[in-house]
Amino acid sequence: MIPLRDANPSSRFPVVTLALIALCTAAYLYEVSLGPGMQAFVGAYGLVPGEVTYGIQSRQIDVFGLLRPFVTSMFLHGGWLHLIGNMWFLWIFGDNVEDTLGAPRFLIFYLLSGLGAGAAHYLLQPSSAVPTIGASGAIAGVLAGYMVLFPRARVTTLVPLGFFLRVMELPALLLIGLWLAIQVVSGLLTLGWTGGGVAWWAHVGGFLTGALLVRLVTPRRVMA
C-alpha cells in the first residue's frame, strides 16, 4: 500500500520535516559522489551491531562513539528507491505531527524514535556485521505519532488488489495498523537472520518508541 496524500491540512510550515528531507537527500548525494568509497563510508557511519558489541565488551568505545552510529545511520540510504520511499512517507505524515508538536518537540521526537529503532535492531542482532542505514525507523515513530493523534484522518492510498491497483480512502488507524502488522509478521519470519535485508524490528522499535513518546511531548493545550 502506498499513501498518496492525506485529508489533514496543517496550519504551520513544516520546517523540520522539510529540513530532514533535505538533509537525507544531501547525505545520499554525498554518498553517491564517493563512488567506490561509498561502501566504506556506509560501514563507518552506518549502525553495525557487531562493532558496537565489540566496543562495549573491549571497553574501547566511549559514550559518543557508542551513540554516533545510532544517529548518523538515520540519515543514510542505500539507493534512490530507499531514499524516495522514506522521504515520501515523512512528507505525507510528518507535517501534521510537526504541526501538533511544534518544531523543537518534533525534532526531538523524531531523533528519539530513530534511536529507539536502532536500539531494537541492535538488541535483536547484536552480532550482525551488516551496516544498517535509513530513516525508516525514525519515520516509523512519525507514523505512530500520526496514528495516535489523527486515527480517523483519511489517507488516499494506492492499494494492490490481486493483479489490479485501486485508489482508496482509508482511515489512518487502519492504514498504519496494517503497515505495523506487516512489519511484525516480516520480523517474525526473519528472526535469527543476520544477513542483509530490511531491518523489520527497527521499524517496530521506532513505532513503539513513537507511540510511547507522542503523548509525552504533545503540548498540554493541544491534548486538552
N, CA, C and O of each residue as an XYZ file, in Angstrom:
896
protein
N       0.842     -1.195      0.000
C       0.000      0.000      0.000
C       0.879      1.247      0.000
O       1.852      1.345      0.748
N       0.510      2.195     -0.857
C       1.288      3.427     -0.973
C       0.382      4.619     -0.684
O      -0.554      4.875     -1.441
N       0.644      5.349      0.394
C      -0.167      6.541      0.657
C       0.145      7.618     -0.381
O       1.306      7.853     -0.714
N      -0.897      8.264     -0.885
C      -0.722      9.309     -1.896
C      -0.855     10.703     -1.299
O      -0.105     11.612     -1.656
N      -1.801     10.868     -0.398
C      -1.990     12.160      0.285
C      -2.972     11.938      1.428
O      -3.688     10.938      1.468
N      -2.991     12.891      2.354
C      -3.956     12.803      3.447
C      -4.830     14.054      3.460
O      -4.396     15.137      3.067
N      -6.059     13.884      3.915
C      -7.008     14.997      4.008
C      -6.913     15.599      5.394
O      -7.875     15.566      6.161
N      -5.747     16.152      5.715
C      -5.476     16.624      7.064
C      -4.544     17.824      6.976
O      -3.345     17.696      7.222
N      -5.087     18.999      6.624
C      -4.228     20.170      6.426
C      -3.541     20.603      7.710
O      -4.100     20.479      8.800
N      -2.320     21.113      7.569
C      -1.582     21.644      8.716
C      -1.607     23.162      8.668
O      -1.800     23.758      7.608
N      -1.411     23.778      9.816
C      -1.532     25.235      9.912
C      -0.195     25.942      9.909
O      -0.135     27.165      9.783
N       0.901     25.166     10.049
C       2.222     25.777     10.081
C       3.134     25.174      9.031
O       2.974     24.015      8.648
N       4.087     25.960      8.567
C       5.059     25.479      7.591
C       5.924     24.397      8.236
O       6.495     24.631      9.301
N       6.034     23.213      7.616
C       6.754     22.091      8.248
C       8.268     22.208      8.083
O       8.876     21.455      7.322
N       8.866     23.148      8.791
C      10.278     23.455      8.587
C      11.180     22.271      8.937
O      12.141     21.999      8.217
N      10.889     21.565     10.028
C      11.736     20.440     10.421
C      11.569     19.279      9.452
O      12.553     18.650      9.063
N      10.338     18.990      9.061
C      10.093     17.907      8.101
C      10.868     18.152      6.812
O      11.539     17.249      6.310
N      10.781     19.354      6.278
C      11.488     19.673      5.040
C      13.005     19.670      5.249
O      13.753     19.255      4.364
N      13.453     20.128      6.409
C      14.887     20.120      6.687
C      15.420     18.695      6.757
O      16.518     18.420      6.273
N      14.652     17.785      7.355
C      15.069     16.381      7.421
C      15.127     15.758      6.031
O      16.048     15.004      5.716
N      14.144     16.077      5.212
C      14.146     15.570      3.833
C      15.363     16.096      3.081
O      16.037     15.345      2.375
N      15.640     17.384      3.233
C      16.788     17.990      2.557
C      18.099     17.381      3.052
O      18.999     17.112      2.255
N      18.209     17.163      4.360
C      19.431     16.612      4.926
C      19.677     15.182      4.454
O      20.799     14.826      4.095
N      18.625     14.363      4.454
C      18.769     12.979      3.986
C      19.118     12.933      2.506
O      19.920     12.104      2.075
N      18.516     13.825      1.731
C      18.807     13.869      0.297
C      20.245     14.304      0.057
O      20.943     13.709     -0.763
N      20.698     15.345      0.772
C      22.069     15.819      0.628
C      23.066     14.734      1.039
O      24.096     14.556      0.390
N      22.754     14.004      2.125
C      23.638     12.933      2.581
C      23.743     11.838      1.528
O      24.825     11.298      1.297
N      22.612     11.504      0.884
C      22.674     10.457     -0.143
C      23.450     10.926     -1.371
O      24.214     10.158     -1.957
N      23.257     12.180     -1.758
C      24.026     12.712     -2.893
C      25.521     12.666     -2.591
O      26.332     12.390     -3.474
N      25.880     12.938     -1.335
C      27.291     12.843     -0.957
C      27.766     11.395     -1.033
O      28.871     11.126     -1.505
N      26.932     10.461     -0.567
C      27.290      9.041     -0.669
C      27.590      8.655     -2.112
O      28.597      8.008     -2.401
N      26.697      9.062     -3.015
C      26.853      8.716     -4.422
C      28.128      9.327     -4.995
O      28.809      8.712     -5.816
N      28.442     10.544     -4.553
C      29.634     11.225     -5.075
C      30.926     10.505     -4.708
O      31.961     10.724     -5.338
N      30.869      9.647     -3.691
C      32.068      8.938     -3.252
C      32.445      7.797     -4.184
O      33.562      7.282     -4.117
N      31.533      7.403     -5.043
C      31.822      6.313     -5.977
C      32.139      5.030     -5.236
O      31.364      4.613     -4.376
N      33.272      4.386     -5.551
C      33.634      3.134     -4.869
C      33.830      3.293     -3.364
O      33.782      2.312     -2.621
N      34.052      4.538     -2.911
C      34.251      4.762     -1.482
C      32.963      4.777     -0.683
O      32.986      4.894      0.543
N      31.832      4.659     -1.378
C      30.545      4.707     -0.689
C      30.397      3.564      0.304
O      29.850      3.754      1.390
N      30.871      2.393     -0.053
C      30.722      1.237      0.833
C      31.472      1.445      2.144
O      30.959      1.118      3.214
N      32.680      1.987      2.061
C      33.454      2.247      3.271
C      32.790      3.324      4.128
O      32.805      3.246      5.356
N      32.210      4.326      3.474
C      31.529      5.400      4.192
C      30.327      4.856      4.965
O      30.117      5.196      6.130
N      29.543      4.007      4.300
C      28.379      3.400      4.951
C      28.825      2.515      6.110
O      28.181      2.486      7.159
N      29.925      1.797      5.921
C      30.439      0.962      7.008
C      30.885      1.766      8.209
O      30.782      1.313      9.348
N      31.388      2.977      7.942
C      31.886      3.820      9.028
C      30.769      4.539      9.769
O      30.854      4.733     10.982
N      29.713      4.940      9.043
C      28.663      5.759      9.644
C      27.311      5.051      9.775
O      26.377      5.597     10.363
N      27.209      3.848      9.234
C      26.012      3.057      9.466
C      26.095      2.378     10.829
O      27.135      2.405     11.487
N      24.998      1.778     11.237
C      24.958      1.067     12.516
C      25.349     -0.389     12.287
O      24.607     -1.149     11.664
N      26.515     -0.770     12.793
C      26.989     -2.159     12.693
C      26.926     -2.750     14.100
O      27.816     -2.492     14.911
N      25.899     -3.533     14.404
C      25.731     -4.034     15.778
C      26.957     -4.762     16.327
O      27.312     -4.584     17.492
N      27.601     -5.574     15.502
C      28.767     -6.325     15.960
C      29.891     -5.428     16.435
O      30.584     -5.760     17.397
N      30.086     -4.288     15.770
C      31.129     -3.352     16.176
C      30.772     -2.675     17.493
O      31.646     -2.439     18.328
N      29.498     -2.363     17.681
C      29.062     -1.778     18.949
C      29.293     -2.778     20.085
O      29.795     -2.412     21.148
N      28.925     -4.036     19.855
C      29.125     -5.073     20.870
C      30.595     -5.235     21.209
O      30.962     -5.346     22.378
N      31.433     -5.248     20.185
C      32.879     -5.386     20.418
C      33.406     -4.197     21.213
O      34.219     -4.368     22.121
N      32.947     -2.993     20.874
C      33.396     -1.805     21.588
C      33.004     -1.830     23.055
O      33.778     -1.422     23.920
N      31.788     -2.315     23.331
C      31.329     -2.396     24.725
C      32.124     -3.448     25.491
O      32.574     -3.198     26.609
N      32.297     -4.627     24.890
C      32.979     -5.718     25.574
C      34.457     -5.415     25.803
O      35.018     -5.793     26.831
N      35.084     -4.736     24.848
C      36.508     -4.435     24.969
C      36.769     -3.113     25.668
O      37.912     -2.757     25.955
N      35.671     -2.379     25.941
C      35.767     -1.067     26.577
C      36.636     -0.108     25.760
O      37.330      0.746     26.312
N      36.586     -0.264     24.450
C      37.359      0.600     23.560
C      36.469      1.639     22.876
O      36.825      2.165     21.822
N      35.319      1.933     23.472
C      34.401      2.879     22.861
C      33.795      3.767     23.949
O      33.343      3.270     24.980
N      33.789      5.083     23.716
C      33.207      5.996     24.687
C      31.726      6.195     24.391
O      31.200      5.630     23.432
N      31.056      6.992     25.209
C      29.621      7.191     25.042
C      29.318      7.814     23.687
O      28.384      7.396     23.002
N      30.110      8.817     23.298
C      29.896      9.447     21.997
C      30.083      8.447     20.866
O      29.280      8.392     19.934
N      31.136      7.666     20.954
C      31.390      6.664     19.920
C      30.314      5.603     19.873
O      30.033      5.040     18.815
N      29.706      5.324     21.030
C      28.627      4.338     21.096
C      27.369      4.861     20.417
O      26.707      4.134     19.676
N      27.042      6.130     20.673
C      25.793      6.695     20.153
C      25.902      7.163     18.706
O      24.900      7.205     17.993
N      27.110      7.515     18.266
C      27.266      8.129     16.944
C      26.624      7.334     15.804
O      25.873      7.920     15.025
N      26.884      6.020     15.667
C      26.275      5.307     14.546
C      24.758      5.186     14.639
O      24.082      5.050     13.619
N      24.218      5.235     15.861
C      22.765      5.188     16.021
C      22.126      6.446     15.427
O      20.999      6.404     14.934
N      22.856      7.563     15.478
C      22.347      8.827     14.941
C      22.668      8.960     13.455
O      21.774      9.228     12.653
N      23.917      8.779     13.084
C      24.317      9.013     11.689
C      23.632      8.054     10.728
O      23.357      8.415      9.584
N      23.354      6.833     11.183
C      22.723      5.847     10.296
C      21.331      6.282      9.861
O      20.846      5.841      8.819
N      20.671      7.156     10.656
C      19.308      7.622     10.322
C      19.279      8.454      9.047
O      18.234      8.574      8.407
N      20.415      9.026      8.675
C      20.429      9.977      7.570
C      21.043      9.402      6.296
O      21.196     10.118      5.307
N      21.393      8.129      6.310
C      21.995      7.480      5.154
C      20.992      6.533      4.502
O      20.102      6.003      5.167
N      21.146      6.328      3.202
C      20.253      5.431      2.469
C      21.044      4.607      1.447
O      22.121      4.998      0.998
N      20.474      3.467      1.102
C      21.184      2.536      0.249
C      20.861      2.630     -1.229
O      21.428      1.882     -2.026
N      19.974      3.518     -1.616
C      19.605      3.658     -3.027
C      18.518      4.690     -3.175
O      17.927      5.138     -2.192
N      18.251      5.074     -4.443
C      17.240      6.103     -4.689
C      15.852      5.669     -4.232
O      15.111      6.468     -3.661
N      15.496      4.413     -4.477
C      14.169      3.948     -4.067
C      14.035      3.948     -2.544
O      12.985      4.294     -2.001
N      15.104      3.559     -1.873
C      15.123      3.573     -0.407
C      14.901      5.001      0.095
O      14.084      5.235      0.985
N      15.628      5.936     -0.479
C      15.512      7.342     -0.080
C      14.129      7.902     -0.395
O      13.479      8.482      0.474
N      13.682      7.730     -1.631
C      12.403      8.323     -2.050
C      11.241      7.748     -1.250
O      10.347      8.485     -0.837
N      11.249      6.434     -1.029
C      10.172      5.818     -0.260
C      10.097      6.386      1.156
O       9.015      6.723      1.637
N      11.241      6.489      1.817
C      11.249      7.028      3.177
C      10.830      8.491      3.222
O      10.045      8.895      4.080
N      11.358      9.280      2.292
C      11.044     10.712      2.304
C       9.579     10.964      1.939
O       8.979     11.932      2.406
N       9.014     10.107      1.120
C       7.605     10.260      0.762
C       6.715     10.048      1.984
O       5.789     10.824      2.221
N       6.991      9.002      2.758
C       6.217      8.760      3.976
C       6.403      9.906      4.975
O       5.449     10.322      5.632
N       7.636     10.414      5.085
C       7.880     11.524      6.002
C       7.111     12.763      5.562
O       6.570     13.487      6.398
N       7.060     13.013      4.259
C       6.338     14.174      3.748
C       4.828     14.053      3.984
O       4.181     15.026      4.370
N       4.272     12.871      3.754
C       2.831     12.676      3.913
C       2.402     12.847      5.375
O       1.406     13.511      5.661
N       3.157     12.246      6.293
C       2.708     12.185      7.687
C       3.447     13.144      8.628
O       2.934     13.479      9.696
N       4.628     13.578      8.246
C       5.421     14.378      9.161
C       4.886     15.768      9.423
O       5.002     16.273     10.540
N       4.293     16.407      8.398
C       3.874     17.801      8.574
C       2.810     17.951      9.661
O       2.846     18.905     10.438
N       1.868     17.013      9.717
C       0.804     17.109     10.723
C       1.312     16.841     12.136
O       0.882     17.487     13.092
N       2.232     15.883     12.260
C       2.799     15.604     13.581
C       3.634     16.801     14.038
O       3.569     17.202     15.200
N       4.414     17.365     13.122
C       5.190     18.562     13.453
C       4.271     19.733     13.820
O       4.561     20.489     14.747
N       3.172     19.875     13.090
C       2.222     20.948     13.353
C       1.653     20.840     14.763
O       1.446     21.854     15.431
N       1.402     19.626     15.212
C       0.835     19.404     16.540
C       1.873     19.560     17.653
O       1.603     20.176     18.684
N       3.050     19.001     17.435
C       4.071     19.024     18.480
C       4.825     20.344     18.528
O       5.319     20.736     19.585
N       4.920     21.032     17.399
C       5.801     22.181     17.299
C       7.165     21.707     16.822
O       7.542     20.560     17.062
N       7.904     22.574     16.151
C       9.163     22.182     15.517
C      10.190     21.600     16.492
O      10.720     20.524     16.215
N      10.498     22.247     17.610
C      11.528     21.679     18.505
C      11.146     20.312     19.060
O      11.964     19.392     19.077
N       9.898     20.180     19.515
C       9.459     18.884     20.061
C       9.465     17.808     18.977
O       9.836     16.662     19.233
N       9.054     18.183     17.771
C       9.013     17.202     16.693
C      10.411     16.690     16.375
O      10.596     15.494     16.148
N      11.395     17.581     16.357
C      12.765     17.151     16.080
C      13.247     16.179     17.145
O      13.847     15.153     16.824
N      12.992     16.493     18.405
C      13.384     15.592     19.494
C      12.654     14.262     19.369
O      13.256     13.200     19.527
N      11.367     14.320     19.088
C      10.545     13.118     18.910
C      11.085     12.243     17.780
O      11.175     11.023     17.917
N      11.440     12.871     16.678
C      11.962     12.143     15.512
C      13.275     11.443     15.864
O      13.447     10.258     15.581
N      14.194     12.176     16.478
C      15.500     11.605     16.799
C      15.388     10.482     17.828
O      16.063      9.460     17.706
N      14.546     10.665     18.832
C      14.373      9.613     19.837
C      13.723      8.368     19.237
O      14.060      7.247     19.617
N      12.799      8.560     18.310
C      12.197      7.412     17.616
C      13.258      6.657     16.833
O      13.282      5.426     16.828
N      14.137      7.406     16.167
C      15.228      6.764     15.438
C      16.169      6.005     16.346
O      16.630      4.917     16.001
N      16.459      6.580     17.517
C      17.311      5.883     18.480
C      16.632      4.621     19.001
O      17.280      3.591     19.186
N      15.331      4.704     19.236
C      14.589      3.520     19.664
C      14.625      2.421     18.608
O      14.732      1.237     18.927
N      14.533      2.832     17.349
C      14.607      1.866     16.249
C      15.972      1.189     16.215
O      16.072     -0.030     16.078
N      17.027      2.006     16.344
C      18.372      1.444     16.331
C      18.612      0.520     17.509
O      19.265     -0.514     17.368
N      18.088      0.888     18.670
C      18.252      0.041     19.859
C      17.563     -1.306     19.682
O      18.110     -2.343     20.056
N      16.350     -1.285     19.107
C      15.627     -2.543     18.879
C      16.398     -3.441     17.914
O      16.521     -4.646     18.136
N      16.914     -2.844     16.848
C      17.692     -3.630     15.878
C      18.938     -4.207     16.540
O      19.271     -5.376     16.341
N      19.612     -3.396     17.313
C      20.841     -3.867     17.963
C      20.549     -5.005     18.944
O      21.258     -6.011     18.949
N      19.518     -4.857     19.769
C      19.222     -5.856     20.791
C      18.864     -7.207     20.182
O      19.134     -8.249     20.779
N      18.259     -7.194     18.997
C      17.860     -8.449     18.362
C      18.952     -9.040     17.471
O      18.911    -10.225     17.143
N      19.938     -8.209     17.074
C      21.024     -8.715     16.232
C      22.364     -8.150     16.700
O      23.046     -7.484     15.921
N      22.757     -8.395     17.936
C      23.961     -7.753     18.487
C      25.266     -8.191     17.843
O      26.290     -7.533     18.026
N      25.252     -9.274     17.102
C      26.494     -9.758     16.492
C      26.547     -9.505     14.987
O      27.520     -9.882     14.334
N      25.530     -8.882     14.439
C      25.487     -8.682     12.985
C      26.628     -7.769     12.532
O      26.935     -6.766     13.176
N      27.243     -8.137     11.416
C      28.328     -7.333     10.839
C      27.835     -6.496      9.666
O      28.635     -5.855      8.984
N      26.538     -6.494      9.427
C      25.965     -5.765      8.287
C      25.581     -4.356      8.713
O      24.830     -4.202      9.677
N      26.068     -3.319      8.029
C      25.667     -1.944      8.373
C      24.177     -1.725      8.103
O      23.668     -2.101      7.047
N      23.494     -1.124      9.052
C      22.091     -0.780      8.898
C      21.972      0.722      8.724
O      22.510      1.490      9.520
N      21.261      1.142      7.676
C      21.100      2.570      7.405
C      19.656      2.845      7.008
O      18.924      1.941      6.606
N      19.263      4.102      7.128
C      17.940      4.501      6.678
C      17.149      5.234      7.742
O      17.338      5.032      8.942
N      16.252      6.093      7.266
C      15.412      6.888      8.161
C      14.121      6.180      8.538
O      13.299      6.745      9.260
N      13.926      4.960      8.067
C      12.622      4.310      8.226
C      12.260      4.058      9.686
O      11.078      4.075     10.028
N      13.243      3.824     10.560
C      12.922      3.613     11.964
C      12.366      4.874     12.606
O      11.377      4.823     13.337
N      13.007      6.010     12.330
C      12.512      7.280     12.848
C      11.150      7.611     12.248
O      10.265      8.112     12.942
N      10.985      7.329     10.956
C       9.717      7.610     10.289
C       8.619      6.696     10.815
O       7.451      7.083     10.840
N       8.982      5.486     11.235
C       8.003      4.605     11.874
C       7.451      5.269     13.139
O       6.265      5.145     13.444
N       8.325      5.978     13.875
C       7.853      6.724     15.034
C       6.885      7.826     14.638
O       5.914      8.086     15.349
N       7.145      8.480     13.500
C       6.243      9.511     12.988
C       4.887      8.893     12.630
O       3.844      9.486     12.904
N       4.903      7.713     12.023
C       3.640      7.026     11.708
C       2.854      6.728     12.981
O       1.635      6.896     13.021
N       3.559      6.286     14.017
C       2.878      6.006     15.287
C       2.271      7.279     15.855
O       1.139      7.281     16.338
N       3.042      8.370     15.790
C       2.520      9.635     16.288
C       1.288     10.081     15.526
O       0.324     10.567     16.116
N       1.321      9.913     14.215
C       0.170     10.289     13.384
C      -1.044      9.446     13.738
O      -2.156      9.961     13.848
N      -0.827      8.148     13.914
C      -1.950      7.252     14.207
C      -2.580      7.587     15.558
O      -3.801      7.530     15.707
N      -1.747      7.937     16.544
C      -2.268      8.281     17.864
C      -3.010      9.612     17.826
O      -4.076      9.756     18.425
N      -2.438     10.582     17.119
C      -3.012     11.932     17.103
C      -4.195     12.070     16.152
O      -5.134     12.818     16.427
N      -4.150     11.341     15.021
C      -5.177     11.505     13.989
C      -5.689     10.145     13.498
O      -5.587      9.852     12.307
N      -6.230      9.321     14.377
C      -6.630      7.967     13.973
C      -7.711      7.938     12.899
O      -7.787      6.983     12.127
N      -8.557      8.984     12.839
C      -9.661      8.989     11.876
C      -9.341      9.783     10.613
O     -10.181      9.882      9.719
N      -8.155     10.341     10.528
C      -7.790     11.093      9.322
C      -7.835     10.174      8.110
O      -7.421      9.017      8.181
N      -8.337     10.693      7.005
C      -8.464      9.886      5.793
C      -7.206     10.030      4.942
O      -6.726     11.136      4.691
N      -6.690      8.899      4.510
C      -5.471      8.876      3.699
C      -5.785      8.218      2.360
O      -6.175      7.051      2.315
N      -5.618      8.953      1.286
C      -5.809      8.387     -0.052
C      -4.637      7.462     -0.344
O      -3.479      7.878     -0.293
N      -4.943      6.203     -0.651
C      -3.920      5.163     -0.702
C      -4.061      4.321     -1.966
O      -5.169      4.001     -2.396
N      -2.920      3.970     -2.550
C      -2.892      3.047     -3.678
C      -2.791      1.630     -3.123
O      -1.791      1.266     -2.504
N      -3.834      0.835     -3.349
C      -3.937     -0.489     -2.735
C      -3.903     -1.571     -3.813
O      -4.716     -1.530     -4.736
N      -2.977     -2.547     -3.722
C      -2.967     -3.657     -4.675
C      -4.065     -4.661     -4.327
O      -4.151     -5.134     -3.193
N      -4.895     -4.978     -5.308
C      -5.949     -5.989     -5.150
C      -5.754     -7.022     -6.245
O      -6.228     -6.863     -7.370
N      -5.043     -8.087     -5.889
C      -4.728     -9.090     -6.902
C      -3.791     -8.503     -7.943
O      -2.709     -8.013     -7.617
N      -4.224     -8.557     -9.218
C      -3.410     -8.010    -10.309
C      -3.738     -6.545    -10.582
O      -3.202     -5.964    -11.525
N      -4.597     -5.945     -9.787
C      -5.050     -4.586    -10.062
C      -4.657     -3.655     -8.918
O      -4.432     -4.091     -7.789
N      -4.581     -2.368     -9.236
C      -4.335     -1.337     -8.248
C      -5.575     -0.464     -8.133
O      -6.176     -0.087     -9.139
N      -5.947     -0.152     -6.919
C      -7.127      0.675     -6.704
C      -6.806      1.796     -5.727
O      -6.123      1.574     -4.727
N      -7.286      2.976     -6.007
C      -7.114      4.112     -5.114
C      -8.276      4.137     -4.133
O      -9.438      4.188     -4.536
N      -7.955      4.099     -2.827
C      -8.981      4.045     -1.797
C      -8.653      5.056     -0.704
O      -7.489      5.387     -0.479
N      -9.686      5.539     -0.031
C      -9.507      6.382      1.150
C      -9.608      5.499      2.377
O     -10.641      4.874      2.617
N      -8.531      5.447      3.158
C      -8.510      4.608      4.352
C      -8.273      5.473      5.580
O      -7.537      6.456      5.504
N      -8.880      5.129      6.705
C      -8.554      5.852      7.942
C      -7.119      5.544      8.348
O      -6.624      4.439      8.131
N      -6.464      6.527      8.934
C      -5.060      6.350      9.313
C      -4.872      5.157     10.245
O      -3.870      4.449     10.145
N      -5.821      4.925     11.146
C      -5.714      3.812     12.079
C      -5.610      2.484     11.340
O      -4.821      1.620     11.723
N      -6.400      2.317     10.284
C      -6.377      1.069      9.520
C      -5.110      0.970      8.683
O      -4.442     -0.063      8.692
N      -4.775      2.034      7.961
C      -3.608      2.003      7.079
C      -2.327      1.752      7.853
O      -1.546      0.867      7.503
N      -2.112      2.528      8.905
C      -0.867      2.399      9.657
C      -0.875      1.118     10.486
O       0.173      0.508     10.697
N      -2.057      0.708     10.959
C      -2.150     -0.564     11.665
C      -1.771     -1.742     10.785
O      -1.083     -2.658     11.236
N      -2.215     -1.728      9.530
C      -1.829     -2.780      8.587
C      -0.339     -2.742      8.308
O       0.317     -3.780      8.226
N       0.190     -1.527      8.164
C       1.641     -1.379      7.945
C       2.416     -2.006      9.101
O       3.387     -2.729      8.881
N       1.984     -1.728     10.335
C       2.667     -2.289     11.502
C       2.567     -3.807     11.520
O       3.539     -4.490     11.844
N       1.410     -4.335     11.177
C       1.238     -5.793     11.157
C       2.207     -6.442     10.174
O       2.766     -7.502     10.456
N       2.404     -5.813      9.032
C       3.344     -6.341      8.036
C       4.762     -6.361      8.599
O       5.505     -7.318      8.380
N       5.138     -5.302      9.326
C       6.490     -5.245      9.897
C       6.685     -6.358     10.935
O       7.727     -7.013     10.957
N       5.681     -6.567     11.790
C       5.796     -7.576     12.838
C       5.877     -8.979     12.239
O       6.735     -9.774     12.624
N       4.983     -9.280     11.299
C       4.984    -10.610     10.674
C       6.298    -10.844      9.933
O       6.892    -11.916     10.049
N       6.751     -9.855      9.177
C       8.009     -9.995      8.441
C       9.174    -10.177      9.407
O      10.084    -10.965      9.148
N       9.146     -9.446     10.525
C      10.197     -9.593     11.514
C      10.215    -10.980     12.132
O      11.284    -11.553     12.343
N       9.054    -11.519     12.421
C       8.971    -12.864     12.995
C       9.491    -13.913     12.018
O      10.113    -14.895     12.423
N       9.236    -13.700     10.737
C       9.686    -14.655      9.721
C      11.190    -14.622      9.505
O      11.765    -15.574      8.977
N      11.833    -13.527      9.910
C      13.275    -13.405      9.681
C      14.074    -13.425     10.978
O      15.253    -13.071     10.973
N      13.462    -13.830     12.090
C      14.188    -13.909     13.357
C      15.395    -14.841     13.215
O      15.293    -15.941     12.672
N      16.523    -14.376     13.713
C      17.736    -15.177     13.631
C      18.547    -14.932     12.382
O      19.693    -15.372     12.297
N      17.982    -14.239     11.408
C      18.713    -13.949     10.171
C      19.619    -12.744     10.392
O      19.133    -11.679     10.773
N      20.906    -12.882     10.166
C      21.863    -11.803     10.419
C      22.453    -11.257      9.127
O      23.390    -10.459      9.161
N      21.915    -11.680      7.993
C      22.394    -11.148      6.726
C      21.744     -9.812      6.420
O      21.126     -9.192      7.285
N      21.893     -9.375      5.167
C      21.305     -8.101      4.772
C      19.806     -8.204      4.589
O      19.213     -9.267      4.775
N      19.202     -7.089      4.224
C      17.762     -7.057      4.019
C      17.127     -5.924      4.798
O      17.813     -5.011      5.258
N      15.827     -5.987      4.941
C      15.088     -4.944      5.645
C      15.185     -5.170      7.150
O      15.017     -6.291      7.630
N      15.458     -4.095      7.892
C      15.542     -4.181      9.358
C      14.142     -4.031      9.938
O      13.777     -2.968     10.441
N      13.363     -5.106      9.864
C      11.956     -5.045     10.277
C      11.792     -4.635     11.725
O      10.900     -3.852     12.050
N      12.646     -5.154     12.605
C      12.488     -4.859     14.029
C      12.897     -3.430     14.372
O      12.473     -2.884     15.390
N      13.719     -2.833     13.521
C      13.993     -1.403     13.694
C      12.716     -0.606     13.455
O      12.444      0.367     14.159
N      11.929     -1.021     12.455
C      10.653     -0.355     12.197
C       9.720     -0.500     13.401
O       9.088      0.463     13.835
N       9.650     -1.707     13.923
C       8.772     -1.953     15.079
C       9.253     -1.161     16.292
O       8.452     -0.563     17.011
N      10.565     -1.161     16.515
C      11.115     -0.424     17.639
C      10.864      1.069     17.529
O      10.515      1.716     18.516
N      11.040      1.626     16.322
C      10.760      3.038     16.115
C       9.295      3.355     16.329
O       8.951      4.385     16.908
N       8.428      2.464     15.858
C       6.985      2.674     16.021
C       6.592      2.675     17.491
O       5.868      3.561     17.944
N       7.067      1.688     18.232
C       6.717      1.608     19.650
C       7.267      2.800     20.420
O       6.606      3.318     21.321
N       8.466      3.234     20.073
C       9.041      4.409     20.722
C       8.180      5.642     20.454
O       7.886      6.415     21.365
N       7.781      5.814     19.194
C       6.931      6.952     18.846
C       5.589      6.906     19.541
O       5.091      7.929     20.009
N       4.997      5.717     19.611
C       3.687      5.575     20.266
C       3.762      5.914     21.750
O       2.825      6.483     22.311
N       4.880      5.562     22.382
C       5.047      5.854     23.810
C       5.371      7.321     24.055
O       4.965      7.891     25.068
N       6.097      7.929     23.135
C       6.572      9.294     23.344
C       5.563     10.365     22.968
O       5.559     11.442     23.563
N       4.706     10.090     21.990
C       3.938     11.181     21.385
C       3.081     11.929     22.403
O       2.979     13.154     22.335
N       2.476     11.227     23.329
C       1.662     11.904     24.333
C       2.521     12.690     25.314
O       2.087     13.712     25.846
N       3.734     12.216     25.551
C       4.613     12.902     26.488
C       5.108     14.233     25.942
O       5.327     15.174     26.705
N       5.287     14.320     24.618
C       5.846     15.537     24.026
C       4.783     16.437     23.416
O       5.091     17.541     22.969
N       3.529     15.977     23.391
C       2.463     16.823     22.859
C       2.117     17.929     23.859
O       1.869     17.631     25.028
N       2.094     19.182     23.440
C       1.750     20.280     24.356
C       0.404     20.049     25.032
O      -0.533     19.559     24.402
N       0.306     20.394     26.292
C      -0.923     20.136     27.056
C      -2.129     20.856     26.462
O      -3.242     20.330     26.480
N      -1.910     22.050     25.940
C      -3.029     22.802     25.381
C      -3.619     22.081     24.168
O      -4.811     22.211     23.886
N      -2.773     21.309     23.438
C      -3.268     20.547     22.304
C      -4.017     19.316     22.786
O      -5.066     18.966     22.247
N      -3.470     18.659     23.808
C      -4.096     17.438     24.326
C      -5.456     17.750     24.938
O      -6.357     16.912     24.893
N      -5.616     18.920     25.499
C      -6.888     19.292     26.097
C      -7.952     19.481     25.047
O      -9.095     19.798     25.377
